[in-house]
Amino acid sequence: MASTRNEPNKTAIYATALTAFFAIAGIAIVDPILPVIGAELGATSWQIELLFTAYIAIMAIGMIPAVLATGKFGFKKILVAGVSLVGLAAILASLSQSIGQLAVLRGFWGLGNAMFFATAMVLLVSLANDRNWVVELFETCVGLGFAVGPLLGGLLGQISWRIPFLACGVFMVVALVVSSSKLKDPAEKPAPLRVGNVFSLFKKPAFVALSVVTATYNYVFFVVLGWVPFFLGLDVVPLGLVFTGWGIGLAIGILVVGHRMAHKIGAVQTVGIAIVGVLAAVILFALDLGQAWTIVVLVFAGLCMGLVNANLTDLSLALGSPDRRATTGAFNLVRWGFAAPAPVIAGLVASGPDDVTPFWIAAGVLAVGIITFLATAHVMARGVGERVLWQRWNKGAAQVEGVPEEALGEV
């Protein structure tokens, strides 16, 4: 993946990319250790799921203030503050004595991640001579983060559930030292951004349609990420390996298949096919075919989710505002805001770790998204120069590919 061009800021670019890797890994690192945390801290299933909900909810709320703050403070200061907050929250999380403390710290962790992802790609692109290389680097870090996060959680979690949190904190501190000394703001200061610029996007029918599909899909994403660890009933290391398989499927969908499919049949149709695959996977989870088949379906679900994640933000950027910060704020408010209650709802409705009720509810939620997609896909497709009804793609499908912020769709 070496750049063919001279990159004088290569150290800073790699530092930011490494930080992105640990930020993504931090989302999935808790999967294998959820049952262990519950056992040690005496927490119920829904209380354990607060670790996801607090993280996601604060990340959703924090994204808009983060993008607004870039207009006043610049990108570097917001990124450095976010990385600092993630590192501090992760280290303190390793010292937590109750599920409440841990959930609060995961909330601060989410706020730090919101500040980081509101700024990371803009800084990377401003530092790089070769934009395609830096976008590919960021996408690779995102894919590897989802794949390696569960593995780290499983291997380190067999020592203690506290070690994965501590390791994340230490890595973020190292990334902070390098980033704060090497990064610099773009030469052109970002223009001021108002809250009204963000919420005005919800007046656009195509953007609203995409937001509904995204909301239902992300709800299901975090039911799978949050409830399957309990449902499988595996020990910490096997569970880490299983979710590494899921992460590899996700990475393949993002890095290998997702954009290629978008170029061939269009991003809209790729998302449509993929969410049908996710619905099929969730229904198979609900049918409880046994542990072995559940693992196979989990990897398949990861592949389909990778296809969706590789294209959602591409579409939002094409259908949203010319100011990509406004689009990022509005879209992430939807995607994270509707994902936030999913883990806790799963824990509340389930009568036990082997209950399939959360999966049936998730299937119902995603069915709403698919119906919305079928009714509005032509509106979304028209906005990006594509056609639906499974016709071959036209040149407009390629125009939404390759923008720097598309990599954020894989988060």
N, C-alpha and C positions, 0 to 999 in steps of 0.2 A: 504494500500500500504506500510505498515511498513516493513522495511528491517529486515530479519531474522538474519542478521549478525551485529556484533558490528561496528559502524560507528563513529570513533573519530572525523571526520571532518563534522559531520552532519549539523552544523550551516552554514558552508561555502557552503555546497551542496544546502541547502534550499535557501540560499541567492542568489546563481547563478540561481537556478530554478525559483525563484520569479522574478528575473531580466528578465529571458526569457519570463515569462508570460506577463510582462508589455511591453517588446519589441514587442511581437506579438500583444498584444492588441492595441498598438500604430499604427499598420498598419490599423486596421479596425475601430478604434475609430472615425475617421473623417467621416465615411459613413453617419450617421444620421444628421450630422451638415453641410454637403456640401451645401444644398440649403440655409440654414440660413446664412452661411458665404458669399455666393454670394449676398444675399439680403442686408446684412449690409455693405459690402465693395464695392457694385456696380460692381461686376465682372460678365463677361459672362460665359457661360457653359464651354468653352474650357479653360478659365483662371482658373476657379475653379479646373478643372481636372489637372492643373499644380501641385496641391498639391500631387497628386499621382505620376505624371511623374517625378517631381524633386526628390522625395523620392526614387523611384525605380531606376532611372537612376544613381544617385550617389551611391546607394547601389551596383549596378552592377559593376560600375567602381572601387569602393573602395574595393571590395572583394579581388581582386588580390594583390594590395599593402598591404592589411591587412595580407594575408597569407604569403606574402614574408617577412613582417616585423617580423613575429613570429620567423624566423630563427636568427634574430639579437637581438631582444629585449626580446624574451620569450613570453609566452602566457598571463601571468598575466598583464603585463604592457599594452599590446594591449587591453585586455578586459577592464581594468580600464579606459583607455583613451576613449574607445568607450562608456562605460556607462556614463562617465562624459559629453561627447559631446551630447549624447541623452538628458540627463537631462537639460543641458544648453539650447539646441535648443528648447525643449518643453516649458520651462519657458518663453523664449523670444518670442516664437510663440504666447503665450497667450497675449502678449503686442503688437502684430503687428497692424499696421494701414493701410496696403495695402495688396493686394493679392500678389504683387511682393515680399514684405518682408516675407510673410508667406511661399511662394514657396521656397525662398532661405533657410529659416530656416528648412523647411522640407527636403531640400537637405542635410544639415548638420546632420539632424536627421538620414537620410538614411546612411550617412557615419559612424556615430556612431554605427548603427545597424550592418553594414558590419564588423566592428572591433569586435563587440561582438560575432557575430555568426561564425566568423573565429576561435574563440578560446574557446567558452563556453563548448562544449562537451568534448574536450580534457582535460580541467581542471576538469570537473565533473568526468570523468572516472578515472583520476589520483588520485582524492581525495577519491574515493569510494572503499570499499572492495567488495561490491556486485554490479557488473556492470549491471546486468539485472534490478536491482531495480532503479539505477540512470537513465538508459535509459527510463524506464517506467515513472519515475518522470518527466523527460524532455518532453516526449511525451504528458503527461497529461497537463503540463503547456502550451504547444503549442495548444492543443485542446481547453483548457479553455480560452486561450487568444483570439482565434478567436470567441468563443462564447460570452465572457463577454465584449470584446472591444466595439461592437456596443451598448450593453446595457448601459455601462458607458457613451458612447457618447450621447445616447438618453436622459438618466435621468439627467445627468449634463448639457447637451446642452440646456435643456429647461430653465435653469437659464441664461446662456450665452454660446455662442460657445467657449468662451475663457477658461471656467472652465475645460473642458476635457483635454486641452493641459496643463494647470497649474497642474492638478492632476497627469498627467503622469510625469511631471517634478519633482514634489515633491516625488513621489514614487521612481523614478530612483535615486534621491539624497540619499534617505534612503538606497536603495539597494547598492549604491556606498560605503557608509560608512561601511556597514557590509562586503561587498565583499573585499574592499581594505585592511581591517584589518584581514580577515580570510583566504583569498585565498593564494595559493602558487603554484609556477611552478612545473611541473613534475620533478622528479629527473634527468631524461635524457634530456638534452637540445636538442631542435629540430635542425636538420641539415639545413644548408643554402639551400634556394630554389631560382631557377632562373626563369625568365619569360619564357625562352625556355622550361622549364619543364612543364609549364602550357599549352602552345600552341601546344606542340607536341602531345597532346591528340587528336587534330583534324585531325591527320593522320590515326586514327583508324576508319574503316568504321562503326563498331557497335556503337561507341561513337558518331560519326557524325549523324547516323540515329536517335539515341536517342535524340540528341540535336535538330534536326529538329522537332520531335514530341513535345518535351518540349517547344520549342520556340512558336509554334502555340497554344499550350494549355495555356501557361502563358499569351499570348496576350488576349485570351478569358477570362481567369480568371479575369483580371483587367478591361476588358470591363464590365463584370458583376458587379464587386465591385465598379467601378467608375460611370457607367451610370444608373444602376437600381435605385439608390436613386432619380435621377431626374425623371425617367420614371414613378415611382410609384406615385409621387405627394403627399406624406404623410407628416404630421407634424413630428417634430423631435422625439417625444417619440414613436408614432406608428412605425416610420421608424426604430428606435433603436430596438424595439421589433421584427420587421420583420427580420432584419439582425441578431438578436440573434438566431432566428429560423434557418437562413442560417448557422450560426456558429455552432449550435448544430448538424445540419446535417453533416457539415464538420468534427466536432469532432468525431461523430459516425463512419464516414468513416475511419478516421485515427486510432482511438483507438479500435474500436470494429470489423469492417468488413475487412479493407484493408489488414492487414497482414494475417488474416485467409484465405481470398481468395487466397492470394499469395501462401500459403502453400498447398492449394488444387489444384489450376489450374496453378500456376506459376505467377510470378510477371509481366511478359511480357503480358500474356493474360488478367490479371486483369486490367492493364493499358489500353489495347485495348478495353475491354468492357466498362470501365468507360468513356473513351473519346467519345465513341459513345453516351453514356448517356448524356454527357455534350453537344454534338452537338444537340441532340434532345431537350434539355432544351433551348438552344439558339434559335433554330428554333421556339419553342413555344413562347418565348419572342417576336420574330419578328412577329408572327401572331397576337399579341395583343389580347389575349382572355379575357381581362378584369382584373381589379385590383386583385380580389380574386384569380383567376387562376394563375396570375403572381406570387403571393406570394407562392402558392403551388409549382409552378415550381421552384422558387428560392430555397426552402428548398431541393427539389429533386436535383437541381444542386449542392448544398452544399454537399450532400451525395456522389455524383459522384466525385466531386472534392477532397473530402477526400480520396477516393479510389486511385485516381491518386497520390495525394501528399504523401500518405503512402508508395508508391513504387518507385517513380521516382529516388530519390537519392540512394536507395538500388541498383537500376540497374546501375546508374552512377558509384558508387563505385566498383561494380563488373566488369564493362567494362572499367574503367579508369586506372589510374596509381596506383602502389603500395603505392606511397606517397599520402595519402588521402588529404593533403593540396593542391596538384596540381589539383586533381580531383575536389575538392570543388571550387577552384578558377575558373577553366574552365567552370564547369557546371553552377555555379551561374552567371558567365558573360553572358551565353546564356539565362538562365531562367529569370533573371532580365532585361538584356539588351533588349530583345524582348518584354518584358512586358511594359517597360517604355513608349513607344509612344502610347500604347493602349488607355489610358484615354483621352489624348489630341486629338487624331484622332477622337474618339467618339464625343467629344465636337465640333470639327470643322465641321464634316460632317452632324451633326444633325441640322435640321432647327428649332427645338424647343424641349422642354423636353419630349414630347410625340412621338417623331420621332423614328421609328424602324430601320432606316438605319444603326446605329452602330451594331445592332444585326445581320443584314444580312451580313455585312462585316465580323463580327466575325465568322459567320457560314462558310463563304467562306475560311477564314484563317484556321479554324480548319479542314475543308475538306481536305486541302492540307496535314495537319498533319496525318489525317487518311489514306489517299492514301499512304503517305510515310510509315506509320506503316504497312499497308498490304504488301507493297513491300519489307520491310526490317525486319519484325518481326522475321523471321527465323534466320537472322544474329545476332540480339540481343539475342534471346533465346539460340542460340548455345553458346554464350559467357558466359552464366550463367548456363549452364547445363540443360536448359529446352527445351521443344518442343512446337511448335505451332500447328495449325490446330485443336485446341480444344481437344487435347489428355490429358489424366490425367498427373499430374505433376510427376516428378521423384525426387530423393533425392537432386539433384542440386538446386531445387527451395528453399529448406530450407537453403542452405548454404549462401545465400545472405541476410538472415534475421538475426537480432540480433546484427549486427555490431553497435558500439556506434553512428556513425555519421548518421545512417539511420533516426534518429529523425529529423535531419536538413531538410529532405525532406518534412516535414510537414510545414515548414516555408513559 
